[in-house]
Amino acid sequence: MSEIQIKSWGNSAAIRLNKEILGALGAKIGDDLDVKLFNQTLTLKLKTNQSLDELFKGYYGTPESYDMLFEHQNWLEMQPEGEELW
């Protein structure tokens, strides 16, 4: 575990991540991070902006290939209601 210090940066507070922490995150300068706070624990995770095609690359199953509860099957016939891309 590493210790880092909160520093002043203009009117804000900032933390600096050393190259070992960036490497462990798989992050580089300019990348976006998802930040979560729970029970006084701050979690940083590299934000991935992958398309659905990228997320499901290598997946060859279909919705029919796994058991689905009857009440959850209606999404197969749903039409977009907002600005979703289908």
Residue frames as qw, qx, qy, qz and C-alpha x, y, z in Angstrom:
[[0.000, 0.890, 0.456, 0.000, 0.00, 0.00, 0.00],
 [0.407, 0.297, -0.007, 0.864, 1.21, 3.49, -0.79],
 [0.146, -0.733, -0.428, 0.508, 0.60, 6.69, 1.09],
 [0.295, 0.470, 0.294, 0.778, -0.20, 9.87, -0.78],
 [0.154, -0.415, -0.397, 0.804, -0.81, 13.35, 0.52],
 [0.207, 0.830, 0.506, 0.116, -3.62, 15.75, -0.31],
 [0.383, -0.161, 0.072, 0.907, -2.18, 18.98, -1.71],
 [0.242, 0.739, 0.254, -0.576, -3.62, 22.34, -2.68],
 [0.380, 0.158, 0.612, 0.676, -4.17, 22.95, -6.40],
 [0.113, -0.407, -0.296, -0.857, -5.64, 26.40, -7.04],
 [0.498, -0.303, 0.240, -0.776, -8.93, 26.52, -5.15],
 [0.919, -0.062, -0.259, -0.290, -9.16, 22.72, -5.10],
 [0.572, -0.524, 0.630, -0.034, -7.50, 19.80, -3.37],
 [0.744, 0.482, -0.413, -0.210, -5.56, 17.23, -5.36],
 [0.781, -0.384, 0.482, 0.098, -3.76, 13.94, -5.01],
 [0.373, 0.659, -0.582, -0.297, -0.91, 12.81, -7.23],
 [0.970, -0.023, 0.229, -0.080, -0.59, 9.23, -8.41],
 [0.223, -0.640, 0.652, 0.341, 2.92, 7.95, -8.99],
 [0.493, 0.394, -0.625, -0.460, 3.82, 5.81, -11.99],
 [0.049, 0.064, -0.987, 0.142, 3.56, 2.59, -9.96],
 [0.368, 0.372, 0.628, -0.576, -0.06, 3.36, -9.04],
 [0.518, 0.532, -0.193, -0.641, -0.86, 4.41, -12.61],
 [0.298, 0.332, -0.860, -0.247, 0.70, 1.21, -13.88],
 [0.125, 0.110, 0.936, -0.309, -1.31, -0.91, -11.44],
 [0.457, 0.509, 0.385, -0.620, -4.48, 0.84, -12.66],
 [0.534, 0.313, 0.642, 0.453, -3.44, 0.40, -16.28],
 [0.136, 0.939, 0.292, -0.120, -3.89, 4.17, -16.60],
 [0.557, 0.134, 0.120, 0.811, -1.91, 6.94, -18.24],
 [0.042, -0.368, -0.144, 0.918, -1.95, 10.73, -18.14],
 [0.327, 0.112, -0.338, -0.875, -5.24, 12.00, -19.59],
 [0.325, -0.235, -0.897, -0.185, -7.27, 8.84, -18.89],
 [0.514, -0.450, -0.001, -0.730, -10.60, 9.11, -17.08],
 [0.182, 0.040, -0.914, 0.359, -11.19, 7.34, -13.78],
 [0.560, -0.562, -0.455, -0.404, -14.41, 6.25, -12.13],
 [0.084, 0.305, -0.610, 0.727, -14.38, 7.41, -8.51],
 [0.635, -0.499, -0.510, -0.296, -16.45, 5.81, -5.77],
 [0.037, -0.405, 0.585, -0.702, -16.64, 6.65, -2.09],
 [0.770, -0.374, -0.417, -0.305, -18.06, 4.16, 0.40],
 [0.795, -0.573, -0.150, 0.133, -17.48, 4.02, 4.16],
 [0.216, -0.906, 0.299, 0.208, -14.65, 6.56, 3.95],
 [0.640, -0.169, 0.615, 0.429, -12.89, 4.44, 1.30],
 [0.392, 0.724, -0.195, -0.533, -12.06, 6.05, -2.01],
 [0.733, 0.067, 0.634, 0.238, -11.88, 3.67, -4.98],
 [0.265, 0.675, -0.346, -0.596, -10.39, 4.61, -8.34],
 [0.713, 0.167, 0.667, 0.141, -11.02, 2.46, -11.41],
 [0.112, -0.214, 0.540, 0.806, -9.93, 3.05, -14.98],
 [0.575, 0.490, 0.306, -0.579, -12.97, 4.14, -16.93],
 [0.338, 0.000, 0.805, 0.487, -13.53, 2.09, -20.04],
 [0.468, 0.510, 0.048, -0.720, -15.41, 3.60, -22.93],
 [0.187, -0.093, 0.910, 0.359, -15.93, 0.43, -24.89],
 [0.565, 0.067, -0.330, -0.753, -18.63, -0.13, -27.46],
 [0.857, -0.085, 0.333, -0.383, -21.01, -3.05, -27.02],
 [0.863, 0.430, -0.267, -0.006, -19.13, -4.83, -29.81],
 [0.295, 0.577, -0.643, 0.408, -15.89, -4.46, -27.86],
 [0.500, -0.376, 0.550, -0.553, -17.50, -5.52, -24.58],
 [0.886, 0.061, 0.350, -0.298, -18.93, -8.69, -26.12],
 [0.483, 0.618, -0.600, -0.157, -15.96, -9.56, -28.34],
 [0.188, 0.281, -0.931, 0.141, -15.43, -13.30, -28.10],
 [0.437, 0.132, 0.696, -0.554, -18.92, -13.97, -26.71],
 [0.241, 0.053, -0.755, -0.608, -20.90, -16.25, -28.97],
 [0.066, 0.340, 0.887, -0.304, -23.89, -17.06, -26.79],
 [0.216, -0.409, -0.436, -0.772, -27.44, -15.90, -27.37],
 [0.439, -0.294, 0.350, -0.774, -30.17, -14.95, -24.91],
 [0.899, -0.055, -0.193, -0.390, -31.67, -18.37, -25.61],
 [0.672, 0.287, -0.638, 0.243, -28.44, -20.07, -24.49],
 [0.160, 0.073, -0.723, 0.668, -29.07, -19.40, -20.82],
 [0.216, -0.600, -0.769, 0.047, -32.05, -19.69, -18.56],
 [0.012, -0.228, 0.045, -0.973, -33.91, -16.44, -18.16],
 [0.149, 0.368, 0.727, -0.561, -36.72, -15.73, -15.77],
 [0.228, 0.610, 0.703, 0.287, -40.01, -15.30, -17.58],
 [0.058, -0.929, -0.290, 0.225, -40.51, -11.77, -16.23],
 [0.276, -0.679, 0.338, 0.591, -37.14, -10.73, -17.66],
 [0.522, 0.172, 0.698, 0.460, -37.75, -12.06, -21.17],
 [0.295, 0.858, 0.408, -0.103, -39.84, -9.06, -22.28],
 [0.152, -0.778, 0.282, 0.540, -36.69, -7.02, -22.99],
 [0.458, -0.030, 0.737, 0.496, -36.13, -9.18, -26.07],
 [0.250, 0.618, 0.662, 0.342, -39.18, -7.63, -27.76],
 [0.139, -0.815, -0.257, 0.500, -38.84, -4.08, -26.41],
 [0.475, 0.692, 0.201, 0.505, -38.40, -1.08, -28.67],
 [0.385, 0.030, -0.248, 0.888, -36.24, 1.95, -27.78],
 [0.149, -0.821, -0.545, 0.085, -38.13, 4.55, -25.75],
 [0.195, -0.888, 0.040, 0.414, -35.60, 7.37, -25.63],
 [0.381, 0.828, -0.374, -0.169, -32.37, 8.04, -27.45],
 [0.715, -0.339, 0.603, 0.106, -30.92, 4.57, -26.96],
 [0.374, 0.546, -0.619, -0.423, -28.89, 3.19, -29.83],
 [0.811, -0.022, 0.554, -0.188, -30.15, -0.28, -30.83]]
